[in-house]
Amino acid sequence: MQRKSFDGMLCPIARSLERVGEWWSMLILRDAFHGLTRFDQFEASLGIAPNMLTRRLNGLVEAGLLEKRLYSERPPRHEYVLTARGRDFLPVLIAMGAWGNRHFAHEGLASLVADVQTGAIVQPVLIDRATGKTLDADSVTFAAGPAADEPMRRRMAFVERGRQSRRNL
């Protein structure tokens, strides 16, 4: 069964899922942020089959999240290094980790985010850069952007009507 491609969709969430929406891809990116760069390191960390790891690494390189660099000519060996686009994914991983800790860490917190300089534990939140306001389900909604097509505009209008009706209750 062939997987549906989200690449042609205008939705930024769908387009992002096209690049990183498969769990191995996210775990490879997590490990890359932990400093892993080599095939055998990813393989050992994840316990992933080599053919699956090859596909996922190639996909992340193709998506521009990782760069493949030759580090040995004989035999030829490559490392995988985060690109600027890949490094921009860190807030997504931090948010997912915080959400997972809040809702699924029944045995306790196994991984936390810490300040590099002080070592202090960081409490991640998503904020609006312009106002500093915390973003949550009660304070934001999705809205159609300038490039939205008609189906997306209808979907966003539906979202807005639902939000207004909930506010009027």
C-alpha positions in Angstrom: 0.0 0.0 0.0 1.5 3.3 -1.1 1.7 6.1 1.5 -0.2 9.3 0.7 2.1 12.3 -0.1 1.3 15.6 1.6 3.9 17.5 -0.5 1.3 19.2 -2.8 -0.8 20.4 0.1 -0.7 24.1 1.1 -1.0 23.3 4.8 2.3 23.9 6.6 1.6 21.1 9.0 1.0 18.6 6.2 4.2 19.8 4.4 6.2 19.4 7.6 4.8 15.9 8.1 5.9 15.0 4.6 9.5 15.6 5.7 9.5 14.5 9.4 6.2 12.8 10.1 7.5 9.3 10.3 8.7 8.4 13.8 12.2 7.1 12.8 12.9 10.5 11.2 12.0 12.4 14.4 14.2 10.0 16.5 17.1 10.4 14.1 16.8 14.2 14.4 16.6 13.9 18.2 19.8 11.8 18.1 21.5 14.3 15.8 20.7 17.0 18.4 22.4 14.7 21.0 25.5 14.8 18.8 25.3 11.5 16.9 26.5 11.9 13.3 27.5 8.5 12.0 25.4 5.6 10.6 26.5 3.1 13.1 25.8 5.5 16.0 22.2 6.0 14.8 21.8 2.3 14.2 23.0 1.4 17.7 21.0 4.1 19.4 17.7 3.4 17.7 18.0 -0.4 17.1 16.7 0.3 13.5 17.3 -2.0 10.5 20.1 -0.7 8.3 17.9 -0.5 5.2 15.3 1.5 7.1 17.9 3.8 8.5 19.4 4.4 5.1 16.0 5.4 3.7 15.3 7.7 6.6 18.7 9.4 6.5 18.4 9.8 2.7 15.0 11.4 3.2 16.2 13.8 5.8 19.2 14.8 3.5 16.8 15.2 0.6 14.5 17.4 2.7 17.5 19.6 3.7 17.4 18.7 7.4 20.7 16.8 7.4 23.8 17.2 5.3 25.8 14.1 4.3 29.6 14.7 4.6 32.4 12.4 3.6 34.7 11.8 6.6 36.7 8.8 5.3 37.7 8.1 1.8 39.0 4.6 2.3 36.6 3.1 2.9 34.1 5.8 2.0 32.2 6.8 5.1 29.8 9.6 5.7 28.5 11.5 8.6 25.1 13.3 8.9 25.1 16.8 10.3 22.2 19.0 11.0 21.7 21.9 8.6 20.2 25.3 9.5 16.8 23.9 8.5 17.4 20.9 10.7 18.5 23.0 13.7 15.3 25.0 13.3 13.4 21.8 14.2 14.7 21.8 17.7 11.8 23.8 19.2 9.4 21.2 17.7 11.3 18.4 19.5 11.5 20.4 22.7 7.7 21.0 22.6 7.1 17.3 21.9 9.3 16.3 24.8 7.6 18.7 27.2 4.2 17.5 26.1 5.3 13.8 26.5 6.6 14.6 29.9 3.4 16.3 30.9 1.1 13.5 29.7 2.9 10.2 29.3 5.9 10.0 31.8 4.0 7.8 34.3 7.3 6.3 35.6 8.9 9.8 36.0 10.8 12.2 33.8 13.6 10.5 31.8 14.7 13.5 29.7 14.5 17.2 30.5 15.7 20.4 28.8 18.5 22.3 30.5 20.2 25.6 30.0 23.6 25.0 28.5 25.4 27.6 30.6 23.8 27.1 34.0 22.4 23.6 33.9 19.1 24.8 35.2 16.1 22.9 34.1 14.1 24.8 31.5 10.3 24.9 31.4 9.5 25.2 27.7 6.5 27.2 26.5 5.5 28.5 23.1 5.2 32.3 23.0 4.5 34.9 20.4 7.8 36.6 19.5 6.2 40.0 19.0 4.2 40.2 22.2 5.8 37.6 24.5 2.3 36.2 25.1 2.0 32.5 25.9 0.3 30.6 23.1 -2.3 27.9 24.0 -5.6 26.5 22.8 -7.6 29.4 24.5 -5.5 32.2 23.0 -4.8 31.3 19.4 -6.6 29.9 16.3 -5.6 29.0 12.8 -6.2 31.6 10.1 -5.9 31.5 6.3 -2.7 33.1 5.0 -2.2 35.0 1.8 -1.4 31.9 -0.2 -4.4 29.9 1.1 -6.6 28.3 -1.6 -10.4 28.2 -1.5 -10.7 24.9 0.4 -8.3 26.1 3.0 -10.2 29.4 3.4 -13.5 27.5 3.8 -11.8 25.2 6.5 -10.5 28.2 8.3 -13.9 30.0 8.2 -15.4 26.8 9.7 -12.8 26.9 12.5 -13.6 30.5 13.2 -17.3 29.9 13.3 -16.8 27.1 15.7 -14.6 29.3 17.9 -17.1 32.1 18.0 -20.0 29.7 18.8 -18.0 28.3 21.7 -17.2 31.8 22.9 -21.0 32.7 22.9 -21.9 29.7 25.1 
